[in-house]
Amino acid sequence: MEALDRIDYEIVRQLQNNARLSNKELAASIGLAPSSCLVRVRGLQRDNVLKGYHAEVNPTSLGVGLQAMISIRLQRHSKSIVESFRAHTLALPEVRQLYHLAGANDFLVQVWAKDPEHLRDLIMTSFTAREEIAHIETGLMFEHTHSPDLPNFLDFATDAD
C-alpha cells in the first residue's frame, strides 16, 4: 500500500462525513473526473483504507435504555486466554465495541442494554462467571459522540501530484 496523498485523504474525509455520496458527487466535490475518482476509491477499498460503509443508528430508537463501558482485567495473559475472551465477548449481542488495551485493564467493552437489570444480568452471566477475569469495573455512559473529522496533522506538502 502506498502512502495516501492529499486527494486520497480528501476522498476518505468526504466519505467519512457522508458515505452515501455518489461517485459523481464525490468526484465533483474533490475536482476529479468521475472515472479517476472511482479508480482511487476502489484502490482505497482494495488497500483496506476504506473498510466499510455504515449507518449511524440512534440506540434509543432500538430500545437501548443505557450504555456502559466495562473495564476488564484478566488474571493471566496467555494468547489462548486472550483469544478465548475476545471471541466470547464479540459473540454477545449487547457488545458494540471491544478494545484490547495496555495498562491497568486488559479490555474495555462498550455495551448496550435495555435497562439496569439487563446490564446487571449481562455482567453477572457473561463476565463475572468467567474464571479468567480478575476484576470488572462498569461506568455508565451519559453521552457518546465522535469527531466527524480526520486528524489534520497529516502533511501532504511534499507529495508531487
N, C-alpha and C positions, 0 to 999 in steps of 0.2 A: 504494500500500500504506500502510495506516495503521500507526502505531506499535503495538507489542504492549502489551496491558495485562497485569495480573498473572494473569488467567485464561488468556490465550493462553500466557503464559510457563509456567504450570503444566502446560498441555496438552503443550507442547513438552518440558518436563522429564520428564513421565511417559512420553511416547512414546520419548524418547531412552533412558530406562532400561529400557523394555520395549515394543518396537514391536508386540508380539503382543497387547497389551491389546485386548479387545473395546470397542466404543463404550460399551456398558453399564457395563463395569468402569471405563473411563476417566471417564465421567460421574460415577459413584458416588464415585470417589476424589477428585474435584475439588468435588463438591457441586453439579453441574449436572443439569438434565433431559437425558436422552439425546438428544432432538431438538436442544436448544440446543448440546450438545457436538458433535454431528455437523455442524451448520452451521459452528461455529468451526473444526473440523478441516478441513472442505472449503475454507474460506476460507484457512487456513494453507497448504494444498496449492496452491490457485489462485495465491496470492501468492508461491509458491516459498520459503516459510519452511520447510516440510517438503518436502524434495527427493526423498525416497525412503525405503524401509524395507529394511534389510539384515540378513543373518545374519552373525554374527561366527564366523569359521572358525578352527580350530586348524591353523596351517600344517604342523606336523609330521605331522598325520593325512593330509595330501595329499602327503607325500613331500618336503617342503621341509626341507633339511638346514641351511641357513643363510640369513640375511637380511643385506642390506647397504644402506648409504646411499652413493650415488655422487655426489660433488660435481663439477660440470662448469662449466668456464669456456670461453666461446666466444671465437673470435678477433675476430669483428666482430658488430655488433648491429643489423643491418637487420631490418625487420619480416619479410621473406621468409625470412631465415635462421632467425630465432627460431621462426616458424611451422612451417617445414620440420623443424627439430629436434624441436619439440614433437610433431608428427604422427608422426614416425619413432619416437620414444620411446614414445608411448602405444600404438603398434601392436605393441610387443614383449610377448609373453605373460608374461614374468617381471616386468614393471613393475607394481607395486602402487599407487604414488603418485608424482606428479610435482609439484614445487614450482618455480615461477618466482620467482627471488629478486632483490633488490637487494643490492649488496655485492660482496665479493671473488669470489664464484661466481655464476653465472647460473642454474643449475638444481641441484636436489637431487632425486635419483631413488631411491626405495625399491624394491628388487628382492628377489624370492625366487629361490633357486637350490637345486638338488638337493644339490650338494657344491662344494668349492673349484674343481674342474675346470670345472664348469658355469659358475660365476661368472667364472672367468678367460676362458673361451671367449666368454661374453656380452660382457664388457668389450672383448675384442680384436676381435670381429667386429662388434659393434653400436655401439661408441663410439669406440675409438681409430682405427678405419679411416675415420672421418668427417673431412673436411677442415676443417669449421667449428669443430672442437674444439681449443682451445689447451691445456687442462690437465684432467686427471682425477685425482681422489683418492677412494679407496674406504675406507670404515670398516665393519667388521663389527658387526652388531647382536647384543648379548648378550640383550637383553630389549626387548619392545615393550609398553608399557601406555599407557592413556589414561584421563583422568579421566571418570567417568560423569556428572559434574555440570556443569551450565551455570554460567557465571560469576555470582556473586552481587552484582555491582556495579550491576546494573540497578535503577533506582529507580522503583517504581510508587506511591509515596506520594501523588503528585499526580493520579493518574487518578481520574476520577469514574465509578464503576461504577453 
